[in-house]
Each structure stands twice: as C-alpha cells, then as structure tokens.
C-alpha cells in the first residue's frame, strides 16, 4: 500500500476552496472596473491538469459575470515561480490574476502527515 501525501479527496477539497475563494473575490465591486482588454488568468501548471481545468471553469464564469474575455495562460515550472514572475511583470491594472492551489488550504501539516504515516 503506497502512501499518497496529498490524497485525491484532499486535492479536490483544496481546489474547491481555491475556486470558491476566487469566485468570492471576483464578485467584489472592484471586479466591475475591468477595461475592454481581456483578463489574463495565469495558471502555474501545465495545460490539462486539475488546476488548469478549475481555472478554465472559473475563467468562463468570470467572463460571463464581467462581460469581458478571460484568457487562461499556463506558465508551469519551478513550483509556480515562473507564473508569479510573469504576473509581476504585467501592468498593475487589475487585468492579470494568478490562480494558485496551496496544500496548506486543507489545514494539514507535515507533522500531522508524519503522524498518520507512522500510525498506519
């Protein structure tokens, strides 16, 4: 039996929390101030992965809500550093968003995971 440090159910819960948080933030009144340019949604993962699919669903909903096109751009590599650097290089006009998923969102910790492994 192999140990998966981030089980599928936890991954889905983490992504759901990320999507809900993004949706809540994007429904803020500031979201109405977008210009005519497309909104860029930067994803620090390769195309076709779980976070990419979540980003595309969020992007489609955001596009309908604000009436502007949303373009999902995948910038994988170096644990998200390439995507973060790319986002920081964009104009600070609110048209570029970064979608991230954190393993810490599920409330777990490395110490708790070690305890679970030793108990199994």
C-alpha positions as a printed Julia matrix, in Angstrom:
120×3 Matrix{Float64}:
   0.0    0.0     0.0
   1.58   3.27   -1.06
   1.18   6.47    0.88
  -0.07   9.48   -1.06
   0.96  12.67    0.77
  -1.93  14.58   -0.79
  -4.87  12.24   -1.37
  -7.36  12.79   -4.15
 -10.18  13.86   -1.82
  -7.96  16.46   -0.16
  -6.8   17.7    -3.54
 -10.39  18.17   -4.67
 -11.3   19.9    -1.41
  -8.3   22.21   -1.79
  -9.22  23.07   -5.37
 -12.83  23.64   -4.41
 -11.75  26.04   -1.65
  -9.49  27.83   -4.14
 -12.29  28.12   -6.71
 -14.79  29.37   -4.12
 -12.29  31.92   -2.81
 -11.53  33.12   -6.33
 -15.23  33.39   -7.14
 -15.88  35.37   -3.94
 -13.01  37.75   -4.63
 -14.02  38.18   -8.25
 -17.57  39.13   -7.33
 -16.3   42.14   -5.37
 -17.32  45.58   -6.66
 -13.76  46.18   -7.89
 -14.36  43.46  -10.49
 -16.68  45.86  -12.3
 -13.74  48.18  -13.08
 -12.19  45.94  -15.78
 -11.31  47.64  -19.06
 -12.02  46.34  -22.57
  -8.8   44.28  -22.58
  -9.04  40.54  -21.95
  -8.4   39.42  -18.37
  -5.41  37.07  -18.05
  -5.75  34.2   -15.61
  -2.26  32.81  -15.02
  -2.04  29.13  -14.01
   1.27  27.81  -12.61
   0.68  24.32  -14.01
   0.66  22.61  -17.4
  -2.47  22.57  -19.52
  -4.84  19.69  -18.93
  -4.19  19.3   -15.2
  -6.73  19.67  -12.42
  -5.85  23.26  -11.54
  -5.97  24.17  -15.25
  -9.47  22.73  -15.59
 -10.62  24.57  -12.45
  -9.08  27.81  -13.81
 -10.95  27.38  -17.09
 -14.27  26.88  -15.29
 -13.62  29.93  -13.09
 -12.48  31.89  -16.16
 -15.67  31.03  -18.08
 -17.84  32.14  -15.16
 -15.81  35.31  -14.66
 -16.11  36.12  -18.35
 -19.91  35.81  -18.15
 -20.04  37.9   -14.96
 -17.93  40.84  -16.16
 -18.69  40.65  -19.87
 -15.01  40.55  -20.83
 -12.98  37.71  -22.34
 -10.8   35.76  -19.9
  -7.67  34.1   -21.27
  -6.12  31.24  -19.26
  -2.33  31.24  -19.65
  -0.35  28.26  -18.38
   3.13  29.07  -17.03
   4.35  25.83  -15.4
   7.68  25.33  -13.68
   9.77  25.99  -10.6
   6.89  25.47   -8.19
   4.92  28.42   -9.53
   7.83  30.89   -9.55
   7.7   31.32  -13.34
   3.99  32.17  -13.19
   4.5   34.57  -10.27
   7.38  36.32  -12.02
   5.31  36.6   -15.2
   2.37  38.05  -13.26
   4.62  40.62  -11.59
   5.96  41.68  -14.99
   2.43  42.58  -16.17
   0.98  46.09  -15.75
  -0.65  46.66  -12.35
  -4.05  47.36  -13.9
  -6.02  44.51  -12.34
  -6.29  42.67  -15.65
  -3.92  39.85  -14.62
  -4.9   37.28  -11.99
  -2.92  34.34  -10.61
  -4.71  31.09   -9.77
  -2.88  29.05   -7.15
  -3.64  25.99   -5.06
  -1.97  25.52   -1.73
  -1.52  22.24    0.09
  -1.98  24.17    3.33
  -5.58  25.1     2.45
  -6.85  21.79    3.87
  -5.48  22.63    7.33
  -2.98  19.76    7.29
   0.66  19.98    8.25
   3.78  17.98    7.59
   3.88  16.94   11.26
   0.3   15.62   11.13
   1.05  13.72    7.94
   4.13  12.12    9.58
   1.95  11.03   12.5
  -0.57   9.47   10.11
   2.19   7.61    8.29
   3.65   6.23   11.48
   0.22   5.15   12.71
  -0.53   3.21    9.53
